Amino acid sequence: MNEARAGVFYGWYVVAATMAVMTVASGLGFYNLSVYLNAFVSHGGFSVSAASGATACFFIASGIAGLAVGALIERFDVRWVLTAGALICSLAMFASGHVNALWQLYGFYVLFGVGYACCALIPGTTLVARWFARRRSLALSVASTGLSLGGILLTPLSARLIAHLGFAGAAPWFALVFMLGIVPIAWLAIRPSPYAIGLGMDGDPIDLDASGQLRPADGIDYADAIRSRFFILMTLAFIFAMMAQVGAISHQFNLVAGRSGSESTAGLAVAVMAGASIVGRLAGGWALAYISSRYFVLALSVGQGAALILFAFAQGKVLLVVSALFGCTVGNLLMMQPLMLAEAFGLKAYGRVFSFNQLFMVTGVASGPAVMGLLYARAGNYENAYLVMAGASLLAFGLIWAAGPVRALIDGRQNA
């Protein structure tokens, strides 16, 4: 098939492939963190606070490694980065079944976090942003649906596999899925940019300057972007929003299992959350063509706070309803962060800007599970922990409001 002349813009094939890669990475990584936490507590004999602290190392490692990933995908074919990530994650999963000491637990999460950074949000969102401009919000919503599909397809299966085989028996299967679910797809379907097949963004002709050379990507210089008020306040806002979100997700399985007395119900709750995030994300990607991204993300932060308040007190089957509400905000908040950065600063230094943003996200995503674990250990229940996370979501609302209009900086540069 001539990729440049196919009836469907090849960027949509890249979106589908990116969605498949994110399905594997998130299903066995992000969404499975609560399953691993439960397994290390139930089968490995670790305390909730120890396992929560180790989970935080996953996010610290992925945030630091993300800086290198952002630089690498600007210099090399992104498929090599995806392949390296799949290999590292596979090695970590093979080793995870033999973890029996605290230092080994922390080592597993560090290695796993490095691999995850290479095959998840940074390469995935950068790829989609390179291929689309006018339909970027829709393309990102479809591609990032893989994050939720992983929770639906792989998280419940992982919980059942661990229940039947034990963690040591299930770990090699997880490692195999990482390799077969990422590497072949990356090399068969993904191309690093539309220019690689003779097209411009959205399938348009390549934008050439007067001398016939490829016109450089528009946007803000890296140094100017990271010093801007918008970047600083939005980064702070998402630190608190992600602290609340990831903290809640990492303990959701444990919360529902404890209140319902059933690990199957807990797995279903995670799947319901993931399913709702798909519906919410696709609806959000469509709606963003008509509404302000700023007001949309403000509404999401309030919705997440409300869901976390409900989690603090819900019991029984009501937890499934709350999981659905929470999922609608989870899917869209994950999509909005890269979308708003691309909208605000353009593609000139997008990979490095996003990876730098993700480094600071470590503060939120790493502290979320740890804070939740400490609050749980102190109180013996999850009520206060989820209320604290609700407060963090509402703080994010205030910071987003203070950041101002999304395109204020880039529009100012263009009009100068």
N, C-alpha and C positions, 0 to 999 in steps of 0.2 A: 504493500500500500504506500502511495506517495503521501507522506504525512502532511506536507504543505498544501496538498490539493484535496484532501479528503472532504466529504460533504459536511461533516461536523468539525468545527474548530478543534484542533488537536488539544487545545488547552483543557477541554472538558475531559479528555482521556487522562490528562495529567491530574486533574481534580479527582477523578475516580481512583486512580492509582494512589494518590496521596491519602484519600479517604481509607483505602485498604491498609496502607502502612500505619496510619494513625489508629485504625481498629486494633491491630496487633499490639502496637506500642502502648496504647492506653488500656486495653483490656487486660494485658498481663503486667502493666506498669501502674499507671495512675489509679485506675479504678480498683485494681487488685490489691492496693496497699492495705485496705482494711481487712482483706482476706488473709494476707500475709501476717498482719499484726495478730489476728485471731489465731492463726496457725502457730506462730512462734510462742504465743501465750499458752495455748491449749496443748500443743504437741511438743514444744521445745522447752517448756518449763520456765520461760522468761516472764517477768512481771509486766503489767500493762505500761507502767511508767518507763521501764527499760526498753521495751519494744517501741514505744512512742518516740523516745529519744533517738533510737536508731533510725526510725522512719524519717526523722528530721534530717539526718545525714544524707538521705537520698536526695532531698531537695537542695541542700547545700552543695553537694557534689554536682548535681545537674546544673545549678546556677553558675557555678564557677566554670565548669566545662563548657557552658553555653557561650562564653566569651570567645573561646577558641573555635567553637562551631560557627559562630557568626562570621569570624574572619576567614575560616576555611572555605565556606560556601561562596564567598566572594572571589576566591582565587582558584578553586578547583571544582570539578564536576560534583554536584551534590550527591550523585549516586554512590560515590566512594565514601562519603560521610555516612550515608544511610547503611551501607554495608558494614562499615566499622562499628556502628552502633549496634546493629543486629548481632554481630559476633561477640561484642563485649557483654551484651545482655544475656546471650546464650551461655557464655562462660560463667557469668554470675549465677544464673539459674542452676546450672549443673552443680556448682559448689554449694548452693543454698541448702540442699538436702542434707548436708553434713555439718551444718552449723550447730555447735554445742557449747560455745563459749561466747561471752559478751563481746570480746574483741572481734571474733569471727562474724558476729551479727552486724556490727558496725562496718566491718570490711565489706560484707555482702552489699549493704545499702549504698556505700560509697561507689563501688564498682558498677552496680546496677544504675545508679544515678548518672554516671558518666555516659554509659551506653544509651540511656533514655534520652539524654540531651542531644545525641547524635541522630536520633530517628523519630523525634516527636515534633513539638510546636515550632521550634526555630527553623529547621529546614522545610517543614511542611508549609508554614505560612509564608515564608520567603518565596518558595516556589510559586504558590498561587498568586502572590502579589506581583511577581514578574510576568505572569501570563495574562493578567486581567487588570483593567483600569475602570472602565464604565460599569462592569458587572462584578466588581471585586467583592462587594458585600455578599452577593448571592453565591459566588464561587467559594468564598471562605466558609459560608454557612454549610454548603454541601460537603466540602473537604473535611471540615472539622466535625461533621456528623460522625466520622469514624471514631472520634473520641468517645461518643456515646454508644455507638455500635459495639465497641469493645466491652463496655460495661454490660450490655445486653447479652451478647453472644458468649463472651469468654469468662466473665466474672462468676456467673452461676455455675458454669461448667468447671471452673477452677475449684470452687468450693466443694462441689461433689467429688471431683477427682481426689482432692486432699482427704475428704472424708472416707473414701474407699481405699486409697493406696497409701495414705499418710503423706506428709510433706516430702520425705525422701523419695518415695515412689513417684510422686507427681512431678517433681522438679525437672527430670530429664525430658518429659513431654513438653513442659513449658519452654525449655531451651530449644527443642526441635521446632516448635511453632514460631518462635522468634526468627529463626533462620529461614524457614520455608515460607513464612508469611510476609517477609520483607524483601529479602535479597532478589529473588526472581522477578517480583513485581517491579522493583526499582529499575532493574536493567532492561526489562522487556517493554515497559510502558512509559517511564518517566524520561523527559528530556529537560535539560537544565534551564532553558529559556526558549521563547518563541523564535528568537533570532537564530537558534541552532538549526531550525528547519526552514529558515527563510521567510519568517512572518514577523509582524509586529504584534504588540499587545492587542488582545481581543480579536486577533485574526486580521487586523488592518495591515496595509503595506508597511514595510520597515520605514521608520522616520529617519531620513538622511538629511545632513546639513548641505550647505551650498557646494561644498567640496566633494560631496558624495560619500562622506564618512557617516558611520552610525552616530546619531545624535545621542549624547550622554543622557542618562536618566535625570529627570528633573527632581527638585527637592532641596532640602536644607543640608548644609554641611554637618557632619557628625558633631563637631565641637559646638556649633551654634545650637543644634537640636538638644543636646543633653544639658545645656545651660539655661534653656528656656523655662519660663514659669509653667507653661503647659506641661512640659515633660516632668518637671519636679513634682508638681501637685498631682498629676494623674498617676505618676509612679507611686507616690505615697498613698493615694486612694486605693490603687489596686493591691498594694501591700496588705492593707487592712481587709479589703474585700476577699483576697485570696487566702489570707490567714483564716478568715471565717469559713470560707468555702472548703478549703482542703482539710482544715481541722474537723469540720463536720463530716466530710466524706470519709476520712480515715477512721473515724469512730462509729460511723453509721451502722456497719455490720454488727459491731459489738453491742451498740445500743439496742438495736432491734432484736438481736439474738437474746439479750438479757431480759428484755421486757416481754417478749413473746414466748421465750423458752424453746425456740426453734431456729436452727441455723438455716433451714430451707426458707423460712419466712424472711430471714435476714438477707439471704441471697436474692429473693424476690424483690425486696425493698430496694436493693441496689439496682436491680434490673429495671424496676419501675422508674426510679430516678433517671436512669440513663435513657429510657424510652421517652420520658417527658422532655428530656433535654434535646432529643432529636426533633420532636415536634416544635418545641419552642424555638430552637435555633433556625430551622427552616422557615418558620413563620417570621422570625426576626430578620433573616436575610432578605425576605420579600418586602417586609414593612420598611426596611431602611432605605428603600428607594423613594419613600414618600415622607419620612419623618426625620427629624434631627437625631443624629447619633448621640449627641450630648444628652438630650432629654430621655432618650431610650435607655441609656446606661444609668441615668439617675433613677428611673423607675425600677430598673433591675436591682439596684442596691437596696431600695426600700422593700421590694418583694423578697429578696434573700433574707433580710432582717426579720420580716414577718414569719417566713418559713422556719427560721431557727428558733424563734420564740415558741412556735407551735411544737417543734421537736422537743423542747425542754419539758413539755407536760403531756404530750400525746401518749396513748397506750393502745395496745392491741392493733386491730386492723386500721385504725385511724393513722397509724404510722405510715401505711402505704399511701394514703391520700397526701399526707405531708411530704412524703418522698417525691410525689409527682409535682407538687408545687415547687419544692426545692429544685427539682431537676430542670424546670423551665428557666430558672435563673442561672443554674450552673452552665447549661449549654450556651446561653447567650453571653454571659460574662467572659467566658473563655474565648469566644469569637471576637468580642468587642475590643479587647486589649490590642491585638495586632492590627485590627482594622483601623482603630482610631490613631495609632501611631503612623500607619501608612498614609492615612488621610491628612494628618497634621504635618508630616515631614517629607512625604514623597518617598521615592525609591533610591535616591542618590546614595544614601548610607543606611538603608533600611535594615539590612542584616545586622550591622554593628549596633544600631540604635536599639533594635528589638532585643538583641542579646544582652546589651548593657541594662536595659529595663528588666530583663529576666534575672539578671544577677541580683538586683535589689528585691525582686519578688521572693528570693530565697528567704529574706527576713520574715515575710508573711507565711509562705507555704511551709517553711521549716518550723516556725514557731507554733503554727496552728495545731498540728498533732501533738507536739510536746506540751503546750499549754492545756489542751484538752485532757491529756493524760494526767498532768499534775492536778488539775481541778477535780478530775474524777477520783484520783487517789485520795485527795484531801477530804472530799465530801462523801465518797462512797456511792455517788450517783452522778447522773449527767445533767441535772437541771441547771445548776449554776454555770457549768461549762458552756452549754448552748446559749444561755442568756448573755454571757460575755461575748460570744461570737456574734450574736445579734447586734450588740452594741458596736462591735467593730464594723459591721456592715453599714450602720447608720453614720458612723464617722466617715466612712468612704463617701457617702452621699455628700457630706459637707465639703470635702476636699474636691470632689468632681465639680461641684457648683462653683467653687472658688477658682478652679483652673481656667474657666472662661471658654469661649467658642473654640471648636476643634481646629478650624483652619485659619485662625487669626494670624499665626506667625508666617505660614507659607504664603497666604494671600497678601500679607504686607510686603513680603520680599518680591512677589511678582508685580506688585503695583509700584514698587520703588523705582 
